[in-house]
Amino acid sequence: MSIKQLALITTLVSAFFLTGCDNSKQTVSENNNLNQSDNMTTLKVGVISGPEQEVAEVVKQQAKDLYHLDVELVIFNDYVTPNQALNDGLIDVNAFQHKPYLDEQMKERGYKLAVVGNSFVYPIASYSHKLKPIDNATPTGEGVKVTSPRGETFFIPANSTIAIPNDPTNLGRALLLLQHQGLITVDKSKGLLPTVLDITSNPNNYKIVELEAPMLPRSLDDAQVDLAIINNAFAGQANLTPSKDGIFVEDKESPYVNIIVAREADKDNENIKNFVKAYQTDAVAQKADQIFNGGAIRGW
């Protein structure tokens, strides 16, 4: 083989590989552009399996119909992983928790996350088998009048016994609900975790009894208990719902409203804003009301 022939072959082979490399670079570049395009129109949203997933399916459809936004639901079976996945960039948004839980997670783990909207309050509520609705004109003695979600007036007489959960989070939540209704006052410095020792005013001498949460529905039949504050999980097991049976109930101002969360760096992203708007629609609220049997209150 002559030197000229060898040079020609070398030139052709080099040209082949150079062209191949250029095409490979072009393909990679095109793929990257496609991925970036997908990221601009697709949002990965972390939710918990079960009823909240059913609600999220409606949100997904609303996002598509109203904002041409594709949502991919990423399903979790625990309450720890969704924030880890969000912080690590595996998902773009999650919707499963209330702010006190998020605050504790960020404090413990150093996450850089931000609240971008509210979803629902799954309320703690008071129930009674003894108290009955009264007419506003009915004479009453010492005590407090409250209004139910149905617009009925109930009177809680002085010296009534009120049963509340004894675990720290729900105990504090119950005391704050009693304060919101004007029955007691608690020390503000205790934040979301007051105890009965932090009650600073109880003018009607209400007797606060702490019980294990699963016992609270049964306490309604106890002759010594006039009222019990029960969270959604245990109320549901006793076929009690806040909207139909509650004497007074947490509202959308509750610090325990569930929230929609994104990374701090992405909180102003337009797609995330549109997802929040899609979540906060009548169609989603109606589905939640149906699934939770009246046990979900709009938080917006």
NUNURO-485109 format. One record per residue (C-alpha): residue in one letter; z, y, x. Coordinates in Angstrom, 1 decimal. Each point is the difference from the previous one (the first is absolute). Layout:
residues N
A|Z|Y|X .
...
//
This chain:
residues 300
M|0.0|0.0|0.0 .
S|-1.0|3.4|1.4 .
I|2.3|2.9|0.5 .
K|-1.9|1.9|-2.7 .
Q|0.4|-2.8|-2.5 .
L|3.7|-0.2|0.7 .
A|0.5|3.7|-0.4 .
L|-1.9|-0.1|-3.3 .
I|2.2|-2.8|-1.4 .
T|3.2|1.8|1.2 .
T|-1.2|3.2|-1.8 .
L|-0.7|-1.9|-3.3 .
V|3.4|-1.8|0.1 .
S|1.8|3.2|0.7 .
A|-1.8|1.7|-2.8 .
F|0.9|-2.8|-2.4 .
F|3.7|0.1|0.8 .
L|0.1|3.8|-0.1 .
T|-1.6|0.0|-3.4 .
G|2.4|-2.7|-1.1 .
C|3.0|2.0|1.1 .
D|-1.4|3.1|-1.7 .
N|-0.5|-1.9|-3.2 .
S|3.5|-1.5|0.3 .
K|1.5|3.4|0.4 .
Q|-1.9|1.3|-2.9 .
T|1.2|-2.9|-2.2 .
V|3.6|0.6|1.1 .
S|-0.4|3.7|-0.7 .
E|-1.5|-0.8|-3.5 .
N|2.9|-2.4|-0.8 .
N|2.5|2.6|1.0 .
N|-1.6|2.6|-2.2 .
L|-0.1|-2.6|-2.9 .
N|3.8|-0.6|0.6 .
Q|0.7|3.7|0.0 .
S|-2.0|0.4|-3.2 .
D|2.0|-2.9|-1.6 .
N|3.2|1.7|1.0 .
M|-1.1|3.2|-1.7 .
T|-0.5|-1.7|-3.4 .
T|2.4|-3.0|0.1 .
L|3.7|0.2|-0.2 .
K|2.3|-3.0|0.9 .
V|3.1|0.2|-2.3 .
G|3.1|-2.2|0.4 .
V|1.7|-1.2|-3.1 .
I|2.5|-2.6|-0.9 .
S|-1.2|-3.2|-1.8 .
G|0.8|-0.3|-3.7 .
P|0.2|2.7|-2.6 .
E|-0.6|2.9|2.4 .
Q|-3.2|-1.7|1.2 .
E|-1.2|0.0|-3.6 .
V|0.7|3.7|-0.3 .
A|-1.8|0.5|3.3 .
E|-3.1|-1.7|-1.3 .
V|-0.3|2.7|-2.6 .
V|0.5|2.7|2.6 .
K|-2.8|-1.6|2.0 .
Q|-2.4|0.2|-2.9 .
Q|1.0|3.6|-0.8 .
A|-0.6|1.0|3.7 .
K|-3.5|-1.5|-0.2 .
D|-0.9|1.5|-3.4 .
L|1.4|3.5|0.5 .
Y|-0.4|0.5|3.8 .
H|-2.6|-2.6|1.1 .
L|2.8|-1.2|2.3 .
D|0.0|-3.7|1.0 .
V|3.6|-1.4|0.2 .
E|0.9|-3.3|1.7 .
L|3.3|-1.3|-1.1 .
V|2.1|-1.7|2.7 .
I|2.7|-2.2|-1.6 .
F|3.5|-0.4|1.5 .
N|2.8|-2.3|-1.0 .
D|2.9|1.9|1.6 .
Y|1.3|3.5|0.3 .
V|0.0|0.4|3.8 .
T|-3.6|-0.8|1.1 .
P|-1.8|2.7|-2.1 .
N|1.5|2.9|2.0 .
Q|-0.6|-1.9|3.3 .
A|-3.6|-0.6|-0.9 .
L|-0.5|3.7|-1.0 .
N|1.6|1.3|3.2 .
D|-2.2|-2.4|2.0 .
G|-3.2|1.2|-1.7 .
L|-0.7|-3.3|-1.7 .
I|0.0|1.7|-3.4 .
D|-0.5|3.6|-1.0 .
V|2.5|0.4|-2.9 .
N|2.8|-2.0|-1.6 .
A|1.7|0.3|-3.4 .
F|3.1|-2.0|-0.5 .
Q|3.2|1.8|1.0 .
H|2.2|3.0|-0.8 .
K|0.8|2.7|2.4 .
P|3.6|-1.0|0.9 .
Y|-1.5|-3.3|1.2 .
L|-2.8|1.7|1.9 .
D|2.4|2.4|1.7 .
E|2.2|-2.9|1.2 .
Q|-3.1|-1.9|1.3 .
M|-1.2|3.1|1.9 .
K|3.4|0.6|1.4 .
E|0.5|-3.6|1.2 .
R|-3.6|-0.6|1.3 .
G|-1.3|3.4|0.9 .
Y|-3.0|-0.1|-2.3 .
K|-2.1|3.2|-0.4 .
L|-0.7|-0.3|-3.8 .
A|-0.2|2.6|-2.8 .
V|0.3|0.0|-3.8 .
V|-3.3|1.0|-1.5 .
G|0.9|-0.5|-3.7 .
N|2.2|-1.5|-2.6 .
S|-0.7|-3.2|-2.1 .
F|2.7|-1.2|-2.4 .
V|3.7|-0.1|-0.5 .
Y|1.2|-3.5|-0.8 .
P|3.2|1.4|-1.5 .
I|3.6|-1.0|0.1 .
A|1.3|0.6|-3.6 .
S|3.1|-0.2|-2.1 .
Y|0.4|-2.5|-2.8 .
S|2.6|-0.7|-2.7 .
H|0.7|-2.5|-2.8 .
K|2.7|2.3|-1.3 .
L|-1.4|3.5|-0.1 .
K|-2.3|0.9|-2.9 .
P|-2.2|3.0|-0.6 .
I|1.6|2.9|-1.8 .
D|-1.2|3.1|-1.9 .
N|0.4|3.2|2.0 .
A|2.1|1.4|-2.8 .
T|2.5|-2.9|0.2 .
P|3.4|1.3|1.1 .
T|1.1|-1.4|3.4 .
G|3.1|0.2|2.1 .
E|0.2|0.2|3.8 .
G|-2.9|-1.5|1.8 .
V|-3.7|0.6|0.8 .
K|-3.1|-0.1|-2.1 .
V|-3.1|-1.5|1.6 .
T|-3.6|-0.4|-1.2 .
S|-1.9|-3.3|0.3 .
P|-3.7|-0.4|0.9 .
R|-0.6|-0.4|-3.7 .
G|1.5|3.4|-0.8 .
E|3.2|-1.5|-1.5 .
T|3.4|1.6|0.6 .
F|2.8|-2.1|1.2 .
F|3.6|1.0|0.5 .
I|2.1|-1.4|2.9 .
P|3.6|0.5|-0.9 .
A|2.7|1.0|2.5 .
N|1.7|-2.9|1.7 .
S|-3.0|-2.3|-0.4 .
T|-0.4|-2.8|2.5 .
I|-3.3|0.0|1.9 .
A|-1.1|-2.9|2.1 .
I|-2.3|0.6|3.0 .
P|-1.5|-2.1|2.9 .
N|2.2|-0.5|3.0 .
D|-2.7|-0.1|2.7 .
P|-0.1|3.3|2.0 .
T|-3.6|1.1|-1.0 .
N|0.3|-0.7|-3.7 .
L|3.6|1.2|-0.2 .
G|-1.0|3.3|1.4 .
R|-3.1|0.1|-2.3 .
A|2.2|-0.7|-3.0 .
L|2.5|2.7|0.9 .
L|-2.8|2.6|0.5 .
L|-1.4|-1.0|-3.5 .
L|3.4|0.6|-1.5 .
Q|0.2|3.4|1.7 .
H|-3.5|0.9|-1.2 .
Q|1.2|-0.7|-3.6 .
G|3.1|2.2|0.4 .
L|2.6|-2.8|-0.1 .
I|1.3|0.5|3.6 .
T|-0.5|2.0|3.2 .
V|-0.3|-1.5|3.4 .
D|0.4|1.4|3.5 .
K|-3.5|1.4|1.0 .
S|0.6|-0.7|3.6 .
K|-0.2|-3.8|-0.7 .
G|-3.7|0.3|-0.7 .
L|-1.5|-3.1|-1.8 .
L|3.0|-2.3|0.8 .
P|3.1|1.4|-1.7 .
T|2.8|-2.4|-1.0 .
V|2.6|0.2|-2.7 .
L|2.3|1.6|2.6 .
D|-2.5|2.9|0.2 .
I|0.3|1.0|-3.7 .
T|1.3|3.5|0.1 .
S|0.1|0.7|-3.8 .
N|0.5|-2.4|-2.9 .
P|1.3|2.2|-2.8 .
N|-0.3|-2.7|-2.7 .
N|1.8|-2.6|2.0 .
Y|-2.8|-2.5|0.0 .
K|1.0|-3.3|1.5 .
I|-2.5|-1.2|2.6 .
V|0.0|-3.7|0.6 .
E|-2.1|-1.6|2.8 .
L|-1.6|-3.4|-0.7 .
E|-2.5|-2.3|1.7 .
A|-3.4|1.1|-1.2 .
P|-0.9|-3.4|-1.7 .
M|3.2|0.3|-2.1 .
L|-0.8|3.3|-1.5 .
P|-2.2|-1.2|-2.9 .
R|2.8|-2.4|-1.0 .
S|2.6|2.8|0.2 .
L|-1.6|1.6|-3.1 .
D|1.8|-2.6|-2.1 .
D|3.3|0.6|1.7 .
A|2.4|1.7|-2.4 .
Q|1.3|2.2|2.8 .
V|-3.4|1.4|1.1 .
D|-1.6|2.7|-2.1 .
L|-3.1|0.7|2.2 .
A|-1.7|-1.7|3.0 .
I|-2.5|1.4|2.4 .
I|-2.5|-2.7|0.9 .
N|-3.0|0.0|2.3 .
N|-3.5|-1.1|-1.2 .
A|0.1|-3.4|1.5 .
F|3.1|-1.2|-1.8 .
A|-0.6|2.0|-3.2 .
G|-3.3|-1.8|-0.3 .
Q|1.6|-3.4|0.3 .
A|2.1|1.0|-3.0 .
N|-3.0|1.2|-2.0 .
L|1.1|3.6|0.3 .
T|-2.5|2.8|0.8 .
P|0.9|3.6|0.8 .
S|-2.4|1.6|-2.5 .
K|1.0|-2.2|-2.9 .
D|3.7|-0.8|0.6 .
G|1.3|2.6|2.5 .
I|2.7|2.5|-0.9 .
F|-1.0|2.3|2.8 .
V|-2.5|-0.7|2.8 .
E|-1.1|1.3|3.4 .
D|-2.9|2.4|-0.4 .
K|-2.9|1.1|2.3 .
E|2.4|2.2|1.9 .
S|1.9|-3.0|1.3 .
P|0.1|-0.2|3.8 .
Y|-0.9|-3.7|-0.5 .
V|-3.5|0.8|-1.3 .
N|-2.5|-2.4|1.8 .
I|-2.4|1.8|2.3 .
I|-3.4|-0.3|1.6 .
V|0.1|0.1|3.7 .
A|-2.5|0.7|2.8 .
R|0.2|0.6|3.7 .
E|1.2|3.5|0.9 .
A|-3.3|0.7|1.8 .
D|-2.0|-0.9|-3.1 .
K|2.0|1.6|-2.8 .
D|-2.7|2.7|-0.6 .
N|-2.9|-2.5|-0.1 .
E|-2.2|0.7|-3.0 .
N|-0.4|-3.7|-0.9 .
I|3.8|-0.4|0.0 .
K|0.4|3.0|-2.2 .
N|-2.6|-1.5|-2.4 .
F|1.8|-3.3|0.0 .
V|3.2|1.8|-1.1 .
K|-1.9|1.7|-2.8 .
A|-1.4|-3.3|-1.0 .
Y|3.5|-1.5|-0.1 .
Q|1.4|2.9|-2.1 .
T|-2.3|-0.6|-3.0 .
D|0.7|-1.0|-3.6 .
A|-1.8|-3.3|0.4 .
V|2.3|-1.0|2.8 .
A|3.1|1.2|-1.9 .
Q|-1.0|-2.0|-3.1 .
K|-0.5|-3.2|2.1 .
A|3.4|0.4|1.6 .
D|1.6|0.6|-3.4 .
Q|-1.6|-3.2|-1.3 .
I|0.9|-2.1|3.1 .
F|3.5|1.2|0.3 .
N|0.7|0.1|-3.7 .
G|1.0|3.6|0.0 .
G|1.9|-0.3|3.2 .
A|-2.2|2.3|2.1 .
I|0.3|3.8|-0.3 .
R|-2.7|2.3|1.4 .
G|1.3|1.7|3.2 .
W|-2.5|2.8|-0.1 .
//
